[in-house]
Amino acid sequence: MGKFEIHETASGAFRFNLKAGNGQIIAVSESYSALDGCKNGVESVRKNAPAAAVEDQTVEGFAACTHPKFEVYLDKAGEYRFRLKARNGEIIAVGEGYKSKASCLGGIRSIQENAPDASVVVTEK
């Protein structure tokens, strides 16, 4: 089972990492100014990830999907990445760079499987 780990950054902001059952980080959040905001971000990922469509922006003439959605794209280094957008279009989680599209899509599936029932742990500074 997955786990959301919330931590405070050196600048006093809060972020979460979503980890798969094997401990690997599969998504990270933006910075939140308050712990409650970060917890709301966790709940948004739980709610939006399972049903989010996948919009593959690496394909010419891709079909745009409605929110919530995972956007798959190529970064400047030529790696595949994804970002999860909530119903309001806000980015609520992003993934690491992957060498292959198949691995990136596997990361998305892992979020969809792990996020809904993942525990939440707040780590102290």
C-alpha positions in Angstrom: 0.0 0.0 0.0 1.2 3.5 -0.8 2.0 6.3 1.6 1.8 10.1 1.4 4.7 11.6 3.4 4.3 15.3 4.2 7.4 17.2 5.2 8.4 20.8 5.9 11.0 22.3 3.7 14.0 24.4 4.8 12.0 27.5 3.7 9.0 26.6 5.9 6.8 25.4 3.1 5.1 22.0 3.1 5.3 19.3 0.4 4.2 15.7 0.0 5.7 12.7 -1.7 3.5 9.8 -2.7 5.4 6.6 -2.3 4.5 3.2 -3.7 4.4 0.1 -1.4 8.1 -0.6 -2.3 9.1 2.9 -1.0 9.8 4.4 -4.4 8.6 8.0 -4.8 6.0 8.1 -7.6 4.8 11.7 -7.3 5.6 14.9 -5.6 3.6 18.0 -4.8 4.0 21.7 -5.2 4.9 23.8 -2.2 2.2 24.8 0.2 2.4 27.6 2.7 0.5 25.8 5.4 0.2 22.2 6.5 -3.6 22.2 6.1 -3.2 23.2 2.4 -0.7 20.4 1.9 -3.2 17.9 3.4 -5.9 19.3 1.1 -3.5 18.6 -1.8 -3.2 15.0 -0.7 -7.0 14.7 -0.6 -7.2 16.2 -4.1 -4.8 13.6 -5.4 -6.8 10.8 -3.7 -10.0 12.1 -5.3 -8.7 13.0 -8.8 -6.1 10.4 -9.7 -8.2 7.2 -9.9 -10.5 8.5 -12.6 -8.2 10.9 -14.4 -7.8 10.5 -18.1 -4.4 10.4 -19.7 -3.6 13.1 -22.2 -0.5 12.1 -24.3 1.0 15.3 -25.4 3.9 13.5 -27.0 1.7 12.4 -29.9 1.2 14.9 -32.8 -2.4 16.0 -32.9 -3.2 14.6 -29.5 -6.8 14.7 -28.2 -7.2 17.1 -25.3 -8.9 15.6 -22.3 -11.1 17.3 -19.7 -9.9 17.7 -16.1 -9.0 15.9 -14.0 -6.2 14.5 -16.2 -2.6 13.3 -16.3 -0.7 15.2 -18.9 2.2 13.1 -20.4 4.9 15.2 -22.1 8.6 15.3 -23.0 10.9 17.6 -21.0 13.9 19.5 -22.3 16.2 16.5 -21.6 14.0 14.3 -23.8 12.5 12.3 -20.8 8.8 11.5 -20.4 7.1 13.2 -17.5 3.5 13.6 -16.2 1.6 16.1 -14.2 -1.7 15.5 -12.5 -4.2 18.3 -12.9 -7.3 18.6 -10.7 -10.8 19.5 -11.9 -10.0 23.2 -11.7 -6.9 22.8 -13.9 -4.4 23.2 -11.0 -1.3 21.0 -11.0 -1.5 18.8 -7.9 1.3 16.3 -8.4 4.2 15.7 -10.8 6.3 12.7 -11.6 10.0 12.2 -12.2 11.6 11.9 -15.7 11.3 8.5 -17.4 13.4 7.2 -20.3 10.4 5.4 -21.8 6.8 6.3 -22.3 5.8 2.9 -21.0 7.6 3.5 -17.7 5.9 6.9 -17.4 2.5 5.3 -18.0 3.4 2.7 -15.4 4.0 5.6 -12.9 0.6 6.9 -13.6 -1.0 3.5 -13.0 0.9 3.2 -9.8 -0.5 6.6 -8.6 -4.0 5.5 -9.6 -3.6 2.3 -7.6 -1.8 3.6 -4.5 -3.3 7.1 -3.9 -6.9 6.3 -2.9 -5.9 4.2 0.2 -2.5 5.5 0.9 -1.8 6.5 4.5 -0.6 10.0 5.4 2.5 10.5 7.5 3.7 14.0 8.6 7.4 14.0 9.3 8.9 16.4 11.8 11.7 18.7 10.7 
